[in-house]
Amino acid sequence: MKKIFTVFLFSIAFNSYSQDCYNETIFREADSIKNIFIRDSFEIMRETSLKMETQYPSPIIFRLKKGEWYHFIFVPDNSSRLVEVELFNSDEQRIFYEKNKKKDEAGTVVSFSIIAPENNVYNIRLLQINKHAKELCGYFILMRKKSNH
């Protein structure tokens, strides 16, 4: 049953980012942040623009290797008033959570690092809430620190 659920989630995740969304402001901000991490020896594992619907989470599923350093970046629509990012392991245990409001000093972009606790499949859920738009764009980047060997 768990395997069927994972396949179902994968298909939802694939559909959420298979329909690209274009927003020049989001792309510029994502490129700027991405370039900072590339200069700090990170490499891009996955990046995608997302077509999202306000108040509905967009899941993305990926595999991480134990002990490797990863960095996640989510750039939401700048008019969204609330952004939530949750990272779960394969047992659906939440290992990261951040909620940003537009009025927060840091803004709504979510950027965080983890060292993967185990070789496994992980699920990140991205959510935006926007009073003025039903369909939104977002940009997700998964990066990995390059090894020295």
C-alpha positions in Angstrom: 0.0 0.0 0.0 2.8 2.4 0.9 4.4 1.8 -2.6 1.1 2.6 -4.3 0.8 5.8 -2.3 4.4 6.8 -3.2 3.7 6.2 -6.9 0.5 8.3 -6.5 2.4 11.1 -4.8 5.1 11.0 -7.5 2.4 11.4 -10.2 0.9 14.3 -8.4 4.4 15.8 -7.9 5.2 15.3 -11.6 2.0 17.0 -12.7 2.5 19.9 -10.4 5.8 20.9 -12.1 5.4 19.5 -15.6 3.4 22.6 -16.5 6.0 25.3 -16.4 5.0 28.8 -15.2 6.9 31.9 -16.3 7.4 34.9 -14.0 10.5 37.1 -14.7 10.8 38.4 -11.2 10.8 34.9 -9.7 13.3 33.7 -12.3 15.7 36.6 -11.6 15.5 36.1 -7.8 16.0 32.3 -8.2 19.0 32.8 -10.4 20.6 35.3 -8.0 20.2 32.9 -5.0 21.3 29.9 -7.1 24.5 31.7 -8.2 25.5 32.4 -4.6 25.3 28.7 -3.8 27.1 27.6 -7.0 30.0 29.9 -6.0 30.0 28.1 -2.7 30.6 24.7 -4.3 27.0 23.6 -4.6 25.7 21.9 -7.8 22.1 21.8 -9.0 20.4 18.5 -8.6 16.9 19.6 -9.6 15.2 22.9 -10.5 11.8 23.7 -11.9 9.3 26.3 -12.2 5.9 25.4 -10.7 2.4 26.2 -11.7 0.6 26.3 -8.3 -2.8 26.9 -7.0 -3.3 29.1 -3.9 -4.0 27.2 -0.7 -3.1 23.8 -2.3 0.3 22.2 -1.5 2.5 21.1 -4.4 4.6 18.0 -3.5 7.9 17.2 -5.0 9.5 13.8 -4.4 13.3 13.1 -4.7 16.0 10.8 -3.3 18.8 11.9 -1.0 22.0 10.2 0.1 22.9 9.8 3.7 25.5 12.2 5.0 25.4 14.5 1.9 24.8 18.2 2.4 21.7 19.5 0.4 20.3 23.0 0.1 16.7 23.8 -0.8 15.3 27.0 -2.2 11.7 27.9 -2.9 11.0 31.3 -4.5 7.2 32.0 -4.4 5.2 34.7 -6.1 6.1 38.0 -4.4 2.4 38.9 -3.9 1.7 35.8 -1.8 0.9 36.7 1.7 1.9 33.3 3.2 4.3 30.6 2.2 4.9 27.2 3.9 7.5 24.6 3.2 7.6 21.2 4.8 10.1 18.4 4.3 9.2 14.8 5.1 11.1 11.6 5.2 9.7 8.3 3.7 7.8 7.6 6.9 6.0 11.0 6.6 7.9 12.3 9.6 8.4 16.1 9.2 12.1 17.0 9.4 11.8 20.7 8.4 9.1 23.3 8.5 9.1 27.0 7.8 6.2 29.5 7.5 6.9 32.9 6.1 4.5 35.8 5.9 4.8 38.7 3.4 5.2 41.1 6.2 8.2 39.2 7.7 11.5 41.0 7.5 13.1 38.0 5.7 10.4 38.0 3.0 8.7 34.8 1.7 11.6 33.0 0.0 12.5 29.8 1.9 16.1 28.6 1.8 17.5 25.9 4.1 20.2 23.2 4.3 20.2 19.7 5.7 22.5 16.8 5.9 20.5 13.8 4.8 19.9 11.5 7.8 19.5 8.4 5.6 19.4 7.1 2.0 15.8 7.4 1.1 13.0 9.2 -0.7 11.9 12.5 0.7 8.9 14.7 0.0 8.8 18.5 0.1 5.5 20.2 0.1 5.3 23.8 -1.0 2.3 26.0 -0.3 1.4 29.6 -1.2 -1.6 31.6 -0.1 -2.6 34.6 -2.2 -5.8 36.7 -2.0 -5.4 38.2 -5.4 -4.6 35.2 -7.6 -5.8 31.6 -7.8 -3.0 30.3 -10.0 0.6 31.2 -9.0 4.1 30.6 -10.1 6.9 29.4 -7.9 10.5 28.1 -8.4 12.1 25.2 -6.6 15.8 24.4 -6.5 17.5 21.4 -4.9 21.3 21.7 -4.7 24.0 19.4 -3.3 27.4 20.4 -1.9 30.1 19.0 -4.2 32.4 16.5 -2.6 36.1 17.2 -2.4 37.2 13.7 -3.6 
